[in-house]
Amino acid sequence: MRTFIILTACLLSTTLFANQQISLSAKQVNNLGIKVSQLQTIQSVPLLNASAKVSIPPVNEHFVSAAYSGLVNQIKLSVGDQVKKNQTLATLKSAELLTLQQQHLRSMNDLLLAKADFTRDEQLHKEGVIADRRWLTTKTNFQVATAHLNETQQLLEMSGVSKKEIKTLEKMRQLSSQLNITAPISGVLLERMVTAGERVDALTPLFRVANLETLWLDISIPQQHIAKIQVGDKVIVSGLDAQARIFLLAKSVNEANQTILVRAKITETQGNIRLGQTVNVKVTQSSEQLLFQVPNSALAQSEGIIYLFVRNADGFTAMPVQVQGKDAGKTIISAANINKNSEIAITGAVALKANLLGLGGDE
């Protein structure tokens, strides 16, 4: 007789099984060990898990060097320190800086003489005392002297000498071999490649400074899964209470491991994310469709159709659902005609399926 019932149940159409009422009293529900819970709605579907490395935009990272060679006299800051723009990181003693200051003062003197000649010959030319050729020569000399002074001033600024220090040099005419190495941006001192007492060449990297206000996640996605990913998808950093949004899908494949670079900008963080850190992430995608997240134990399957059991006054209703994804022991589903405020059976799905098929407590 039992064999006959099982064969009959297997021949039932999915239409017959869909949206069928299972009448159970509260006592029967309790005896079957069925537990219910509120249906949980979600707005996104988990796509995949991956590893990622925390990086920063290249524009926010700077290598600091000296414009001229010299001897490192003093290191002002340590790795990890916060720095402000134009803050001194180190000082150098540079003979080349002395030469540049001398050139600047010489340019000032040349300009003073050229300006005096220019003022005198301009008046003489107006009075017709001197020839046009002499006036043109005087005017050209004045323009050349002006350009040369601007050049030496810009070279001083490029070397790290502030405008205030240049004004002091022009006023006091006192040379100084000390060259201040300053931070180009506000941020954090990430690396120091020099020590006090060391002689360095011009343009040798001395420090690495970065602004860490904007952080990226560089995610390696297997190329066979890239079709699932879209710009704008959310990325959740596991265990660190941080989120990001994808803004770049690379156009090339890493030949070594056949992955594609996907880059996301971190939008929410509690300060737990650090540059260079390797983290585990979950990529999710928003859906306009109403979605629910249920325990795997809440679902039953028959003839390839997945069912969820919704609580009502007379027991439960078996309703077909569509699986949209999996996530850590839970299943993401969508379903027509399910109220988002419904209660569902989170355990006992096997017993409910057996009752629906008329098999009692056995499946």
Phi, psi and omega per residue, in radians:
M1 nan -0.742 -3.127
R2 -1.097 -0.722 3.124
T3 -1.079 -0.708 3.117
F4 -1.083 -0.735 -3.136
I5 -1.113 -0.738 -3.129
I6 -1.116 -0.762 3.136
L7 -1.116 -0.685 3.118
T8 -1.121 -0.732 -3.138
A9 -1.097 -0.683 -3.129
C10 -1.158 -0.407 -3.126
L11 -1.558 -0.063 3.131
L12 -1.149 2.431 3.115
S13 -1.308 2.751 3.108
T14 -1.148 -0.489 3.091
T15 -1.123 -0.704 3.124
L16 -1.147 -0.629 -3.068
F17 -1.371 -0.442 -3.060
A18 -1.253 2.446 3.055
N19 0.921 0.721 3.129
Q20 -1.693 2.468 -3.130
Q21 -1.438 2.365 3.023
I22 -2.011 1.856 -3.086
S23 -1.463 2.081 3.130
L24 -2.482 2.416 3.049
S25 -1.400 2.926 3.115
A26 -1.047 -0.645 3.139
K27 -1.163 -0.735 3.130
Q28 -1.124 -0.678 3.095
V29 -1.055 -0.756 3.139
N30 -1.160 -0.741 -3.127
N31 -1.129 -0.571 3.141
L32 -1.418 -0.044 3.124
G33 1.216 0.507 -3.115
I34 -1.491 2.227 3.081
K35 -1.981 2.489 -3.116
V36 -2.036 2.754 3.112
S37 -2.679 2.815 3.125
Q38 -1.179 2.409 3.087
L39 -1.163 2.305 -3.083
Q40 -1.786 2.130 3.118
T41 -1.607 2.601 3.066
I42 -2.408 2.846 -3.102
Q43 -1.904 -0.055 -3.084
S44 -2.484 2.771 -3.133
V45 -1.919 2.232 3.060
P46 -1.213 2.267 -3.112
L47 -1.678 -0.886 -3.125
L48 -2.924 2.870 3.036
N49 -1.856 2.574 -3.119
A50 -2.730 3.010 3.030
S51 -1.788 2.688 -3.106
A52 -2.545 2.720 3.068
K53 -2.037 2.388 -3.123
V54 -1.418 2.218 -3.139
S55 -2.335 3.120 3.095
I56 -2.263 2.739 3.069
P57 -1.062 2.408 3.141
P58 -0.966 -0.560 -3.116
V59 -1.164 -0.327 -3.119
N60 -1.660 0.113 -3.124
E61 -2.117 2.298 -3.094
H62 -2.325 2.369 2.953
F63 -1.700 2.218 -3.055
V64 -1.769 2.284 3.127
S65 -2.380 2.977 3.086
A66 -1.696 2.478 3.140
A67 -1.249 -0.382 -3.120
Y68 -2.322 2.751 3.092
S69 -1.255 2.756 3.137
G70 3.067 -3.072 -3.138
L71 -1.843 2.184 3.135
V72 -1.174 2.063 -3.074
N73 -1.604 -0.712 -3.062
Q74 -2.721 2.436 3.017
I75 -1.793 2.189 -3.022
K76 -1.590 -0.540 -3.010
L77 -2.273 2.841 3.130
S78 -1.954 2.826 3.098
V79 -1.047 2.326 -3.123
G80 1.725 -0.241 -3.131
D81 -1.263 2.555 2.994
Q82 -1.316 2.428 3.129
V83 -2.239 2.677 3.073
K84 -1.916 2.705 3.126
K85 -0.999 2.339 3.136
N86 1.269 0.130 3.055
Q87 -1.267 2.447 -3.111
T88 -1.280 2.199 3.098
L89 -1.647 -0.624 -3.128
A90 -2.811 2.873 3.065
T91 -2.157 2.523 3.125
L92 -2.162 2.670 2.939
K93 -1.796 2.050 -3.018
S94 -2.278 2.118 3.073
A95 -1.219 -0.557 3.130
E96 -1.119 -0.556 3.111
L97 -1.171 -0.658 3.083
L98 -1.062 -0.740 3.125
T99 -1.090 -0.733 -3.136
L100 -1.160 -0.668 3.095
Q101 -1.127 -0.694 3.088
Q102 -1.079 -0.734 3.117
Q103 -1.107 -0.652 3.141
H104 -1.169 -0.751 3.120
L105 -1.160 -0.648 3.093
R106 -1.132 -0.672 3.111
S107 -1.125 -0.618 3.088
M108 -1.102 -0.780 3.133
N109 -1.117 -0.739 3.123
D110 -1.073 -0.676 3.140
L111 -1.198 -0.665 3.110
L112 -1.057 -0.778 3.116
L113 -1.153 -0.749 -3.132
A114 -1.137 -0.620 3.132
K115 -1.203 -0.670 3.113
A116 -1.122 -0.754 3.093
D117 -1.112 -0.692 -3.129
F118 -1.097 -0.781 -3.124
T119 -1.134 -0.754 -3.141
R120 -1.152 -0.873 -3.056
D121 -1.253 -0.463 3.069
E122 -1.075 -0.728 3.134
Q123 -1.227 -0.701 3.134
L124 -1.149 -0.620 3.136
H125 -1.199 -0.655 3.096
K126 -1.114 -0.591 -3.118
E127 -1.480 -0.086 3.122
G128 1.355 0.342 -3.088
V129 -1.417 -0.621 -3.107
I130 -1.966 2.776 -3.120
A131 -1.335 2.792 3.119
D132 -1.043 -0.637 -3.101
R133 -1.094 -0.738 3.126
R134 -1.152 -0.709 3.139
W135 -1.129 -0.691 3.119
L136 -1.136 -0.694 3.125
T137 -1.137 -0.759 -3.139
T138 -1.112 -0.753 -3.134
K139 -1.136 -0.690 3.126
T140 -1.141 -0.747 3.115
N141 -1.057 -0.677 3.123
F142 -1.144 -0.750 3.125
Q143 -1.128 -0.693 3.118
V144 -1.143 -0.739 3.132
A145 -1.122 -0.683 3.109
T146 -1.117 -0.774 -3.141
A147 -1.129 -0.677 -3.124
H148 -1.173 -0.653 3.090
L149 -1.149 -0.731 3.089
N150 -1.085 -0.644 3.140
E151 -1.130 -0.839 -3.126
T152 -1.168 -0.573 3.088
Q153 -1.157 -0.751 3.124
Q154 -1.160 -0.627 3.093
L155 -1.129 -0.662 3.080
L156 -1.125 -0.753 3.135
E157 -1.133 -0.703 3.121
M158 -1.131 -0.517 -3.132
S159 -1.370 -0.170 3.117
G160 1.958 0.042 3.112
V161 -1.443 2.206 -3.100
S162 -1.314 2.832 3.111
K163 -1.081 -0.617 3.100
K164 -1.105 -0.743 3.126
E165 -1.174 -0.593 3.097
I166 -1.164 -0.725 3.101
K167 -1.081 -0.688 3.114
T168 -1.130 -0.729 3.100
L169 -1.050 -0.779 -3.113
E170 -1.158 -0.568 -3.103
K171 -1.438 -0.833 -3.050
M172 -1.542 -0.397 -3.112
R173 0.956 0.672 3.132
Q174 -1.953 2.116 -3.082
L175 -1.383 2.628 3.080
S176 -2.452 2.353 3.137
S177 -1.540 -0.058 -3.087
Q178 -1.398 2.191 3.118
L179 -1.997 2.134 3.135
N180 -1.552 2.232 3.052
I181 -1.684 2.029 -3.009
T182 -1.995 2.773 3.127
A183 -1.361 2.280 3.142
P184 -1.339 -0.350 -3.121
I185 -2.480 2.919 2.963
S186 -1.490 2.469 -3.127
G187 2.964 -2.402 -3.101
V188 -2.232 2.420 3.055
L189 -1.380 1.887 -3.046
L190 -1.564 -0.538 -3.034
E191 -2.665 2.493 3.057
R192 -2.173 2.129 -3.076
M193 -1.898 0.328 -3.066
V194 -2.536 2.721 3.096
T195 -2.208 2.769 3.111
A196 -1.095 2.429 -3.126
G197 1.572 -0.095 -3.121
E198 -1.534 2.456 3.072
R199 -1.608 2.294 -3.079
V200 -2.162 2.642 3.094
D201 -1.555 2.848 3.107
A202 -1.068 2.428 3.076
L203 1.190 0.191 3.036
T204 -1.291 2.230 3.120
P205 -1.036 2.278 -3.128
L206 -1.974 -0.649 -3.095
F207 -2.452 2.758 2.984
R208 -2.161 2.108 -3.105
V209 -2.095 2.422 -3.120
A210 -2.449 2.524 2.987
N211 -1.594 2.028 -3.034
L212 -1.726 0.270 3.140
E213 -1.168 -0.545 3.106
T214 -1.969 2.161 3.128
L215 -2.143 2.567 3.111
W216 -2.012 2.803 2.950
L217 -2.030 2.105 3.042
D218 -1.678 1.883 -3.013
I219 -1.873 2.309 3.093
S220 -1.705 1.950 -3.099
I221 -1.863 2.206 3.039
P222 -0.933 2.372 -2.996
Q223 -1.071 -0.444 -3.140
Q224 -1.267 -0.235 -3.134
H225 -1.838 -0.038 -3.003
I226 -1.135 -0.450 -3.120
A227 -1.116 -0.391 3.140
K228 -1.315 -0.463 -2.967
I229 -1.499 2.464 3.097
Q230 -2.325 2.645 3.001
V231 -1.061 2.323 -3.103
G232 1.786 -0.225 3.103
D233 -1.109 2.586 -3.129
K234 -1.513 2.527 3.072
V235 -2.139 2.210 3.125
I236 -1.904 2.241 3.120
V237 -1.529 2.070 -3.052
S238 -1.141 2.228 3.008
G239 1.336 0.013 -3.075
L240 -2.125 0.127 3.071
D241 0.922 0.845 3.135
A242 -2.348 2.623 3.140
Q243 -2.344 2.751 3.131
A244 -2.555 2.918 3.083
R245 -2.197 2.310 -3.130
I246 -1.252 2.288 3.097
F247 -2.212 -0.077 -3.122
L248 -2.548 2.320 2.958
L249 -2.057 1.995 -3.076
A250 -1.093 2.671 -3.100
K251 -1.655 -0.030 -3.111
S252 -2.190 2.807 -3.133
V253 -1.892 2.374 3.039
N254 -1.193 2.013 -3.048
E255 -1.140 -0.504 -3.061
A256 -1.207 -0.728 -3.064
N257 -2.210 0.105 3.082
Q258 0.991 0.739 3.055
T259 -2.012 2.827 3.123
I260 -2.070 2.359 3.131
L261 -1.288 2.179 3.010
V262 -2.073 2.230 -3.046
R263 -2.012 2.352 -3.135
A264 -2.241 2.538 3.080
K265 -1.683 2.217 -3.140
I266 -1.231 2.188 -3.088
T267 -1.876 -0.466 -3.136
E268 -2.391 2.263 3.105
T269 -2.713 2.651 3.100
Q270 -1.807 0.359 3.123
G271 1.488 0.185 -3.118
N272 -1.571 -0.183 -3.100
I273 -1.580 2.352 -3.130
R274 -2.261 2.548 3.140
L275 -0.989 2.333 3.122
G276 1.527 -0.136 -3.094
Q277 -1.262 2.457 3.016
T278 -1.720 2.209 -3.051
V279 -2.283 2.808 3.015
N280 -1.696 2.350 -3.078
V281 -2.260 2.779 3.067
K282 -2.155 2.170 3.126
V283 -1.635 2.202 3.129
T284 -2.179 2.757 -3.096
Q285 -2.262 2.272 -3.140
S286 -1.168 2.606 -3.130
S287 -2.349 2.376 3.048
E288 -1.316 -0.329 3.141
Q289 -1.342 2.529 3.081
L290 -1.229 2.145 -3.081
L291 -2.096 2.685 3.115
F292 -2.288 2.598 3.058
Q293 -2.003 2.113 -3.076
V294 -2.273 2.687 3.039
P295 -1.115 2.599 3.099
N296 -0.995 -0.552 -3.114
S297 -1.210 -0.206 -3.127
A298 -1.464 -0.118 -3.029
L299 -1.896 2.589 3.048
A300 -2.307 2.692 -3.087
Q301 -2.211 2.443 3.060
S302 -2.570 2.192 3.107
E303 0.927 0.686 3.089
G304 1.415 0.007 3.133
I305 -1.824 2.350 3.128
I306 -1.651 2.392 -3.096
Y307 -2.193 2.590 3.044
L308 -2.124 2.503 -3.088
F309 -1.861 1.994 -3.054
V310 -1.751 2.284 -3.100
R311 -1.257 2.435 2.995
N312 -2.502 -3.082 -3.039
A313 -1.111 -0.508 -3.074
D314 -1.742 -0.023 -3.117
G315 2.525 -1.938 -3.118
F316 -2.474 2.687 3.008
T317 -2.002 2.247 3.067
A318 -1.453 2.084 -3.080
M319 -2.173 2.298 3.124
P320 -1.239 2.504 3.139
V321 -2.331 2.864 3.082
Q322 -1.972 2.241 3.135
V323 -1.390 2.216 3.139
Q324 -1.862 -0.323 -3.138
G325 3.060 2.986 3.113
K326 -2.136 2.616 3.135
D327 -2.782 1.775 2.985
A328 0.868 1.063 3.082
G329 1.406 0.075 3.117
K330 -2.201 2.778 -3.113
T331 -2.112 2.384 3.068
I332 -1.638 2.181 -3.069
I333 -2.267 2.800 2.936
S334 -2.266 2.671 -3.113
A335 -2.799 2.520 3.069
A336 -1.458 2.566 3.001
N337 1.161 0.400 3.020
I338 -1.850 2.190 3.108
N339 -1.293 2.326 -3.101
K340 -1.155 -0.245 3.110
N341 -1.675 0.161 -3.082
S342 -1.225 2.768 2.968
E343 -1.807 2.514 -3.102
I344 -2.246 2.794 3.043
A345 -1.422 2.078 3.136
I346 -1.691 -0.249 2.967
T347 -2.388 2.730 3.105
G348 1.589 0.270 3.141
A349 -1.091 -0.595 3.136
V350 -1.124 -0.777 3.138
A351 -1.140 -0.675 3.128
L352 -1.163 -0.693 3.105
K353 -1.118 -0.725 3.129
A354 -1.101 -0.701 3.109
N355 -1.148 -0.671 3.134
L356 -1.119 -0.630 -3.125
L357 -1.494 -0.005 3.101
G358 1.365 0.508 -3.104
L359 -1.846 0.176 3.132
G360 1.240 -2.369 -3.102
G361 -1.504 -0.109 -3.123
D362 -1.761 2.668 3.091
E363 -1.628 nan nan
